[in-house]
Amino acid sequence: MSKPKSRRLQKKLYLGEFTEYGFQLSCDLGLESEQDFSKLLDQFIALIESRDLVMAGGGDKTQFEAFIWSAHRYGSATQDDIKVISDWFKALPSVAKLQVSELVDANYGVSF
C-alpha cells in the first residue's frame, strides 16, 4: 500500500486540491481561406485571454482543435468558461460538429 503524498508533494505534482482543470474543443469549419481562419483564431484568442485562459491547439480552414485551461498557476477553467466558449462557437455560421469535453485534469487527464 502506498503512503499518502504530503501536501508539498501534491502541490508539486498538481494533485488533490492543486489539480488544474481544462477542457478540449474540436469542430469542423467551413471557411473560405486561411486568412479567414487566421481572423477566427485571433478573435478566439481575444475571447480566451479576456477570461484569463490559454490554449494549445490549432487547425486550418476546415477544422480546429484546442485544449483550454487557466492562465493562472493552480487555476482551472470553469463550467461557465465552457458555456461561454461553446456559445461563441455555436454562433458562428462556419462551425459544424462542435464537440466540447467536460472538465478534465489538465496534467494527467488529457490524451491527444
C-alpha positions, 0 to 999 in steps of 0.5 A, a space after each residue: 500500500 502506498 503512503 499518502 503524498 504530503 501536501 508539498 508533494 501534491 502541490 508539486 505534482 498538481 494533485 488533490 486540491 492543486 489539480 488544474 482543470 481544462 477542457 478540449 474543443 474540436 469542430 469542423 469549419 467551413 471557411 473560405 481561406 486561411 486568412 479567414 481562419 487566421 481572423 477566427 483564431 485571433 478573435 478566439 484568442 481575444 475571447 480566451 485571454 479576456 477570461 484569463 485562459 490559454 490554449 494549445 491547439 490549432 487547425 486550418 480552414 476546415 477544422 480546429 482543435 484546442 485544449 483550454 485551461 487557466 492562465 493562472 498557476 493552480 487555476 482551472 477553467 470553469 463550467 461557465 468558461 465552457 458555456 461561454 466558449 461553446 456559445 461563441 462557437 455555436 454562433 458562428 455560421 462556419 462551425 459544424 460538429 462542435 464537440 466540447 469535453 467536460 472538465 478534465 485534469 489538465 496534467 494527467 487527464 488529457 490524451 491527444 
